[in-house]
Amino acid sequence: QDIIACFGDKSGTMVETMHVRKGRVIGNRWHFLPKVYDDDPREWMTSFLNQYYSDNIVPDEIILPYDLGGDIHKLLLAVLKERAGFQPQIIHSLDKEYKKLMELAEANAQSHFKDYINKRDHRLKGLEEIQAKLKLPQLPHRIECYDISNFQGEESVASQVVFEEGVPKKEDYRRYKIKTVVGPDDFA
């Protein structure tokens, strides 16, 4: 079983996926979706489930906090059946057993939402401090830092680190071998 719960406000929605196998909770994942709180939850939930189960194992049962509606329900079942090779069930959490699992997943979603918002606000405060200290006209959404190193004046290299929205973006980190400058001249 996968139990899908959500919690949010005008800043976004946290979607929690809780994985139950053989009656035991084996793990969970959370996903923050910005700007979907006011949208029809059936639309964005269907889109989320479609994307989520394109990369993850489709369980026997998917338990949702609300009914998706007849046509959407049938279409999603057909897509999941094609991916999984069997017919999974999509269940609205009305049953007592499912209701307890849903309450646990909702509590996790609420906790993760609060943590995410607190960390985001903390990063925003840090970016605002950088903006003020450097007298920047706008918030620095991308920050690149470079460091030049050499070994006894030879073999110069540069390292680049990148932060986006105050978070390290490691896939953009780079290391460069400097071949055009001779000697220890960091500025050049």
C-alpha positions as CSV (number, residue, x, y, z in Angstrom):
1,Q,0.0,0.0,0.0
2,D,1.0,3.6,-0.6
3,I,-0.8,6.2,1.4
4,I,-0.8,9.7,-0.2
5,A,-1.6,12.6,2.1
6,C,-1.2,16.4,1.7
7,F,-1.0,19.6,3.7
8,G,-0.6,23.1,2.6
9,D,-1.4,26.8,2.5
10,K,-1.1,29.6,0.0
11,S,2.7,29.1,-0.1
12,G,2.4,25.5,-1.5
13,T,1.4,22.0,-0.7
14,M,3.4,19.2,0.9
15,V,2.5,15.7,-0.5
16,E,3.5,12.8,1.7
17,T,3.8,9.3,0.3
18,M,3.9,6.6,3.0
19,H,4.8,3.1,2.0
20,V,3.3,0.1,3.8
21,R,4.4,-3.4,3.0
22,K,3.1,-6.5,4.7
23,G,1.4,-4.4,7.3
24,R,4.5,-2.4,8.3
25,V,5.4,1.2,7.4
26,I,8.8,0.8,5.6
27,G,9.3,4.4,4.6
28,N,8.0,7.7,3.4
29,R,8.9,10.5,1.0
30,W,7.7,14.1,0.8
31,H,7.3,16.4,-2.2
32,F,6.7,20.1,-2.0
33,L,4.5,21.5,-4.7
34,P,4.5,25.3,-5.0
35,K,1.4,27.2,-6.0
36,V,-1.2,24.3,-6.1
37,Y,-3.1,25.0,-2.9
38,D,-5.9,26.9,-4.5
39,D,-6.2,24.6,-7.6
40,D,-8.6,21.7,-7.8
41,P,-6.8,18.9,-5.8
42,R,-8.1,16.2,-8.1
43,E,-6.2,17.7,-11.1
44,W,-2.9,18.2,-9.4
45,M,-3.1,14.9,-7.5
46,T,-3.8,13.0,-10.7
47,S,-0.8,14.7,-12.3
48,F,1.4,14.0,-9.3
49,L,0.4,10.3,-9.2
50,N,1.0,10.0,-12.9
51,Q,4.5,11.4,-12.6
52,Y,5.3,9.7,-9.3
53,Y,4.4,6.2,-10.5
54,S,6.4,6.7,-13.8
55,D,9.5,6.3,-11.7
56,N,8.3,4.3,-8.6
57,I,6.9,0.9,-8.0
58,V,3.1,0.7,-8.4
59,P,1.7,-0.9,-5.2
60,D,-1.4,-3.1,-5.0
61,E,-3.4,-0.3,-3.3
62,I,-3.1,3.5,-3.4
63,I,-5.0,5.2,-0.6
64,L,-5.9,8.8,-1.2
65,P,-7.5,11.5,1.0
66,Y,-10.3,12.2,-1.4
67,D,-12.1,10.7,-4.4
68,L,-10.6,11.6,-7.8
69,G,-14.0,11.3,-9.6
70,G,-15.2,8.7,-12.0
71,D,-13.5,9.5,-15.3
72,I,-10.1,10.6,-13.8
73,H,-10.2,7.5,-11.6
74,K,-10.7,5.2,-14.6
75,L,-8.1,6.9,-16.7
76,L,-5.4,6.8,-13.9
77,L,-6.2,3.1,-13.3
78,A,-5.7,2.3,-16.9
79,V,-2.3,4.1,-17.0
80,L,-1.2,2.4,-13.8
81,K,-2.3,-1.0,-15.0
82,E,-0.2,-0.5,-18.2
83,R,2.9,0.4,-16.1
84,A,2.5,-2.3,-13.4
85,G,1.2,-5.1,-15.5
86,F,-1.7,-5.7,-13.0
87,Q,-4.8,-3.7,-11.8
88,P,-4.0,-1.7,-8.7
89,Q,-6.7,-0.3,-6.5
90,I,-7.2,3.4,-5.8
91,I,-9.0,3.7,-2.5
92,H,-10.6,6.7,-0.8
93,S,-9.6,6.6,2.9
94,L,-13.1,6.1,4.4
95,D,-12.5,2.7,6.0
96,K,-11.4,2.7,9.7
97,E,-8.2,0.9,8.9
98,Y,-7.3,3.2,6.1
99,K,-8.4,6.3,8.1
100,K,-5.7,5.6,10.8
101,L,-3.0,5.3,8.1
102,M,-4.2,8.5,6.4
103,E,-4.1,10.4,9.7
104,L,-0.5,9.3,10.2
105,A,0.5,10.3,6.7
106,E,-1.3,13.7,7.1
107,A,0.5,14.3,10.4
108,N,3.8,13.6,8.6
109,A,2.8,15.9,5.7
110,Q,2.0,18.7,8.2
111,S,5.3,18.2,10.0
112,H,7.4,18.2,6.8
113,F,5.5,21.2,5.5
114,K,6.4,23.2,8.6
115,D,10.0,22.1,8.5
116,Y,10.2,23.0,4.8
117,I,8.7,26.5,5.3
118,N,10.9,27.2,8.2
119,K,14.1,26.3,6.3
120,R,12.9,28.2,3.2
121,D,12.2,31.3,5.4
122,H,15.7,30.9,7.0
123,R,17.4,30.7,3.6
124,L,15.4,33.8,2.4
125,K,16.5,35.8,5.5
126,G,20.2,34.8,4.6
127,L,19.7,35.9,1.0
128,E,18.2,39.2,2.2
129,E,21.2,39.8,4.4
130,I,23.6,39.2,1.5
131,Q,21.5,41.6,-0.7
132,A,21.7,44.3,2.0
133,K,25.4,43.9,2.7
134,L,26.4,43.9,-1.0
135,K,23.8,46.6,-1.8
136,L,22.4,44.4,-4.6
137,P,19.3,45.7,-6.5
138,Q,17.5,42.3,-6.2
139,L,17.8,39.1,-4.2
140,P,20.7,36.9,-5.3
141,H,18.9,33.8,-6.6
142,R,22.1,32.2,-8.0
143,I,25.5,32.6,-6.4
144,E,28.7,31.3,-7.9
145,C,31.9,31.2,-5.9
146,Y,35.4,30.5,-7.3
147,D,38.7,29.6,-5.6
148,I,42.0,29.5,-7.3
149,S,44.7,27.2,-6.0
150,N,48.2,26.2,-7.1
151,F,51.0,23.9,-6.0
152,Q,54.1,25.9,-5.5
153,G,53.2,28.4,-8.2
154,E,52.5,25.6,-10.7
155,E,49.5,23.5,-11.7
156,S,46.8,26.2,-11.1
157,V,43.2,25.1,-10.8
158,A,39.9,26.8,-10.1
159,S,37.0,25.4,-8.2
160,Q,33.4,26.6,-8.7
161,V,30.5,26.1,-6.3
162,V,27.0,27.2,-7.0
163,F,24.0,28.0,-4.8
164,E,20.5,28.6,-6.1
165,E,17.9,30.0,-3.7
166,G,20.4,29.5,-0.9
167,V,20.8,25.8,-1.5
168,P,23.9,24.1,-2.9
169,K,23.4,23.0,-6.5
170,K,26.1,20.3,-6.7
171,E,25.4,19.3,-10.3
172,D,26.7,22.8,-11.4
173,Y,30.0,22.5,-9.4
174,R,33.0,22.6,-11.7
175,R,36.8,22.3,-11.5
176,Y,39.0,24.0,-14.1
177,K,42.6,23.4,-15.0
178,I,44.1,26.8,-15.7
179,K,46.6,26.6,-18.6
180,T,46.7,30.3,-19.8
181,V,48.2,31.9,-16.7
182,V,51.7,31.1,-15.5
183,G,52.6,31.5,-11.9
184,P,50.6,32.3,-8.8
185,D,48.3,35.1,-10.1
186,D,44.8,34.4,-8.7
187,F,43.3,37.6,-10.2
188,A,44.5,36.8,-13.8
